[in-house]
Amino acid sequence: MRSHQLSSLAVLVTVSSLLFAQHPASTDRPANIDHHRVYDVCRTLASDEFGGRLTGDSGYTKSAQWTAAIMKKNGALPFDAAAGYLQPFPAPYTLVQSAAMTISIPGAPERTLNAGKDFLPLLYTDSGTISGSMVFVGWGISAPELGYDDYAGLDVHGKVVLCFRGVPNREDSVFQHYDEHRTRMQTAKSKGALALIYLYETPIANPNGDFISGFYPSMISFGVANALLKERGWTAEALQDSLSRSRNTRSFPLAASIHYRVQATHHPDGIGYNVLGILEGSDPELKKECIIIGGHLDHCGTHVGLTFAGASDNASGSAVVLEILQAMAAGPRPKRSVLFALFGGEEMGLLGSKHLAEHFPKQFTRYIAMLNFDMVGTGDGAWCGYSASPEWVKSILDQADRDVHILRGSRAMGRVGVRSSDFAPFYLKGIPSYSFGSNGPHLFYHEAGDKIYRINPDMLADMARLGSGIALRIADR
């Protein structure tokens, strides 16, 4: 949600704005939303049956086939007559079977860390065993052309580097490239480091990176980091805050050393899938125009004996998308067509939504809007980021919420950054977009504790009501 570029589809936005300004909204066809049904779908997707839905792995493929069957049952047409409901794309992936980490601090007993609590491998690690000294390198950024280099004056060859994930100035988009996990890993590897270890308050599962042979990225908790930083008089929280405030480099070697062993299997030929179903519009001409309603189906899989079920992130959004489909399929068809999309590879860097944005179904001449649902099942209200133009985008959002009263906050999106969701590839093509989330709290984000018990069925249902209200207003204009 941090950068905005209009593509050649900008003309479409202008035309759509004029079109929608001329016709009043239709509110006489509320969708038939079932909170039991949407919760049951969310619960099934977050079950052990699908093993955490890591794109490329068998659990994800099974979930894609299961959701495709729901689309077919409800009369959605496959996006391609020959290919069916599943749109394939390349998705290399890694499964981590085991990992062990110990740290040695002078004057203290050797400490063995617990996987999942004290540390977690990043889910694109190679297999191997390393031992070495440690160096803290700030944000892990080397950008001398921007006058900033966390590695300046340091020799990290054969060592393990530690850093926070972030940039010196989050308001300055020039650092955006350097906040990519892929960039940070390549930088550390190119300088001879054995591994890069992130300092996170709590270690979380993260498959968003590239496999690098002979490189072993991981993350440790703030609690472990505090023990490593004590010699320098820092806590992890205070050091992170200092870096953010000063916007200057602060890097230094540490007296501690590390021993780390990880066993992982990399699958370079993995294939992911978008699940795509179409409800064809009822108007002979307007059905050539399309609204996209989507959310990502994938999560992080099963690693080191832990299953990352992803109930909130994003079985919840997938269930809402399917609920809107089932409700709309049961009523009169809208004038325009609706493409329902469950994306793979979001957790790997929006792989699936980027693929769809470059390989749209050929039967549509115009894409009118995109609605994205990501982490929408907890709390008691919704938030929404929306395209600042055309004006009807915000107007329709407000109209739809008058029927649901679930919106707690909204804002116009200024630009798309590296941490955005699946609306981004469409937004960057000039397609008016909405991105929905719930107000949480989003407990156990990317942790094994993100289970179905935290999901609110009524929250799911109201999100589906809000989304269907917006989609119907756009589709029937």
N, C-alpha and C positions, 0 to 999 in steps of 0.2 A: 504493500500500500504506500510506496514511497516515491515512485517516479511515474510520469505520465507521458506517453508518446502517442500521437494520433497517427494511424496508418492511412492507407488509401480508403479505408472504410469510414473516414471522417465525414465524407459526403453522405453516407448512410445515416449518420447521427442527425444531420441537419434535416434530411428528408423525413426521418422518423419523427423528429420533433414537431414538424409541421403537421404530419399525419395525425399524431396523437392529440395535438392541440385542437383539432377540429371535431373530435368525437367525445362525447361524455363517457364516463366509466360505467361499466355494467356491474351491478352488485346483487343481481337477483338470482344468482346461481352459486350459492355457497357450496364448497366442497364437502363431501361426506367423510370426515376424518374420524378414525377409530383409534383411540389411545391404547387399547389393548393390542391391536394388530401392529402398530408401529413399535411398541415396546417389545413384542415378541420377536420382531425382525431384528431389532437391536441386540436382544439377548442371544439370539442364535448366532449372529455375526461375531459376537464377543466370546463365544463358547470355545472350548478346547478343540472342537471339531475342525476349526479352521486355523489353529495353531498360531494365531497372531497375525495372519494375513500379510506376510512379507512378500512384496512383489517379486515374482519369478519363482518363488517356492511353491510346492504342491498345495499347501494350505491356502495360499492366495488364489491359485487357479481354481481350486474347489469352490471357494466363496464366489468367484466370478461366475462360475457355471450355475451355482445356486441362485444368485440374484438374476441372472439371465432368464432362468426358468420362471421367476416371478414376473418379469417383464412380459414374457411370452404368454403366461396364463392370463394376464390382464389386457391382452390385445395389442400390446405395443409391437410394432413391426421392427425387424432387425435393421440396423443401419445400412446393411449391405446384404442383398439377396443371396450372394454366393458365400460371403464370409460369416454371415449370421450376426449374433449380438456381440461377439468378442472382437475387438480391434487390437491386434497385436502390436507390440513395439519392443525394441531391445531393452533389457533390464538386467544387467549383470548384478549378482547378489552374493552375499557371503553369509554363511552360518558359522557361529562360534560355538564350538563344542565345550571347551573348557578354558579356564584362565586362572592363574595364580600370581599374586603380587606381594612382595615383601619390601619394606623400606628399612634402611639402617641409618640412624642418626647418632653421631658421636655422643657417648655418655648415656645412651638410652638402650634398652633391650631391642633386639630386632622385632619389628612388628609385622605380623601377617594380616593382610587385609581381606575383607569379606566381599566376594563378588556380589554385586547388586546393592550393597549397602555402602561400602567404602570406595569401590571402584567398579567400572565396567569398561570392557574393550569397546572402542568404536567399531561399528558393524561393517567395516570394510578393511579390517586388519589382515595382515599376512600371518602365517603360523611361524613361531620361532621362540627362541629364548635369548634374552638380553640382560646384561648387567652393566651398570655405569653410574657415573656421577650425574648431577642434575643442575640445570641452569634455568632460572626464571627469566622469561623474555616478554613480559608485558602483555600486549595483545597478539604477539606472534606475527607482527607485520614488518615487512621490509619494503619500504617505498621511498627510497632516497630521492626519487624524482619529485616527491611531494614534500620533501624536507622532513621525513619521518622514518626512523629505522630502529626497531626494537633490538636488532641484532648487532648494531654498530659496536665495534670494539670487543666483541665476544667471539670466542672459539667454541663452537658447539659440536665439532666433529667427534663422532663416537660417543656423544652424550645424549641425555634425554632432556628435552626442553619442556618447560611448563609454561602455560599462559592462560589468560582468560579469553573467552569468546566475546569479541566486541571490537570497537574502533575508537580512535582518539576523539573523534567528533561525530556523533551520530546525526547531526544536522547537516553535515557536509557529505554530499553524495559522491565526492571524488574517492572516498574510501570504500565504496560499496563493493567493488571487486575484491578487495582485501578481506572482507568479512565472509567471503565464501569459504566453507570448510575445505574445499578442493584447493583453493589458492594457499591457504594457511599450511596445509599438509605438504604441498609441493615445495613451498618455501623452506620448511624445516628439513625436508629430505635433501633439497639441493645444497643446503649448507652442511650436510654430513651428519645430521642428527639421526639417532637410532629410532626415536619415537617422539611424538608430541603428545603431551598429556594436558587436557583441559582441566581447569579448576572450576567445578560446578558446586553449587550449594548441596545438591543431591545428584549423584550420577544418574544419567538417563540414557535410554537406548537411542542410538542415532545411526541410521544407515545412509545418511546423506553425504556421500563422499566417494572417491575413487580408490579402488584397490591399488596399492603401490607395493611392488615386490620388495621384500626386505625392510618393510616399515611397519611399525606396531603402535598405532595411535590408541589412546585410551582416555579416560577421565577419572579424576578422584574427587572425593567430597571435600567441602570446606573444612570439615573436622580433621581429615588427614592433612590437608594443606596447612592448617594452623600449626600442626606439629613440625612441618618442614620449614615454615617461615618464622618460627619462634626465635631462632638465632639472629634474625634480622630485625626483631622487634615489631613484626607485623602480624596481623590476622588477615585471612583472605578477604574478609569483608572490607576491612579498612584499606587494604592495598588496592582493591578494585575501585573503591570510592576515590582514593587519592589519584589513581590513573585517570578516572573520568573527569575529575575536577581540574587537574593540572594540564591535561592534554599534552604532557611531555613524557618522554620515555623514562622508564624506571626498571632496569634489568640488572641482574646480578647472579653470580654462581652461588650454589648452596652446598653446605657441608655434607648433606645427606646423599646416600646412594640408593639405588633401586635394583631389585632382581625381579624379572617379569617373564613369565612363560604363558604363551597363548597357543591354542590349537584351533584352527579354523579351516573351513573348506570354501574356496572361492569358486563361483560358477560364472565364468565370463560369458557364456552363451545363454544366460537366462532370458526368458521371454515374459513380459508382463502384458496385461490386457486392460483396455477400457471396456466397460460394459455399456452398450449403447442401444437404447430402444426408442422408437418414434411413435408418438400419437399423432396421426395425420390430421391436419385441420379440416374443417367441414366446408370452408369456402373454396370454390374451385381455383381462384386466383391467390387469395391470401394464404392458402396452405403452402405456397412456395416460400413463405417467410417463416422463420423459425425462432423459437425461444429455447435457450439451453437451461435446464435445471440440473445442477450437479453437486457432487461432493466426492471426496476420495474414499475409496473402499479399503485401501491398504493401511497397514500399520507396521510394526517392527519385527514380528515373528517370534521364534523361540531360540534362545541362546543361553549358554552356561546353565542349563536346567531351568531357566525362567521363561515363562510365556508372557509376552506383552500383548494382552488381549485387546487393548485399544477400544474400550467400550465408549468412552467419551470421544476419543480421537481415533477413528472417526466412524465407528459403527453407528453412532447417533446421527450424524449427517447422512450417511447412506440410508438408514432407516427412514429418515424424513423424506428423502428424495423418492424412495419407493412408495411411501405413503401418499405423497402428492400424486404420483402416477396412478395408484390404485383408486384414489378418490376421483381424479379427473376422468379415468376410464369408465367409471360407473355412471357418470352424468353425461349430458349432451356435450358433444365434442366442441371445443373452441374453434374459432374461425382459422386461426393460425396454427401451424404445427408446433409441437413441443418435442425437443430432443432431451431425453433423460439420460444422464451420463454419470456412471460411477467410475472414477478415475483410479488407475493404478499409478504407483511410483510417485505419489505426492511427497512421501517421506524421503524420497531419494532426490528431490529437487524438481518437483512438478513434471516429471517425465511424461505421464499420461496426458495431462491437460495440454502441455506443449505439443504433444504429438497430434492430438485432436485439432488444435488450433491451426496446424499446418496440413491436416488431412480431413477437412470437413466432408460430410456426406454431400454428394454432388447434386442431389435433387433440390437443394434449397438455393434460392437466389439472394437471400438476405438473412442476416442474423440480427434480430431486433434487440435482444437483451440476454444477459446471463445472470442466473441466480445461483450462488454458491453457499453450501451449508457445511460448516466445519466446527465441530465441538459445540453442539447445540442441545445437549441433553441434561445439563445441570443448572441449578439456580432457579430464579423465579422471574427471569426476564431476558429479553433479547437485546443485542446491540447489532448495528448494521453500519458497514461502510458502503458508500454508494458513489457512483460517478457524479461529478459535479455538474455535468451537462449531458444531455439537454434537461430543461427544467422539469419535464414530466417524470423523471426518475424519482426525485424526492417527493413530488406531489402524489404519485401512485403509492409510494411507501406509506405516506401518512394516511391516505385514504384506506388502505388495506388494514392498517393497525387500528383504525376506529372500530373495526369489527372484532378485533382480538384483544386489544389493550395489553400487549405484551412488550412493546418496545420501550426500553429504558434509556436508550441513548443511540445517537446516530451521528455520522459526520461524513462530509464529502472527502473522498480520497484524493490526495495530492499527487503522490508518486508511489511506484511499486519498488520495494526493496528486496533483499535476498531472503527475507523471512515471511514472504507473503504466501497466500494460499492459491487454490486452483482457479480463481477468477482472473488472476494476473495475465495469463497469455491472451485472454479474450479482451480484457481491458486495454491491453497494449495494442490491440488491433482496432481500437475505437468502438468496440461493442459496449453499450451502456451496461454497467455491471452492479450487482448487489453482492455483498459478502456478509453472511450472517453467522453469529456466534451467540452463545448464551452467556449470562453474566457470572456463572460459576457459583462457588469456587471450583476451579478445575484441578482437583486434587490428584496427585500421582500421575502428572503429565509425563508420558513416555516411561512410566515405571510399571512394574508388574501389578501394582495395585489398581490400575485403571480398569476396574471390573464393572459388571452390570449393576451391582448393588448401589452404585452412586447415581444411577440414571433415574430421572423423574419422568414417568410416562406422560403426565400432563404437559410438561415442558416440551417434549417431543411433539405432542399433538398440536399444541399452540404454535410451535414453529412451522409445522406443516400447514396449519390454517393461514398463517401470515404469508407463507410462500405461495400457497395456492391462490390466495386473494390477489397477490401481486401479479402472478402469472396469468390468471383469468382476465384481469383488467387489461393487461397488455395484449393478450391473445385475441380478445373480443372487440378491440377498439375498431 
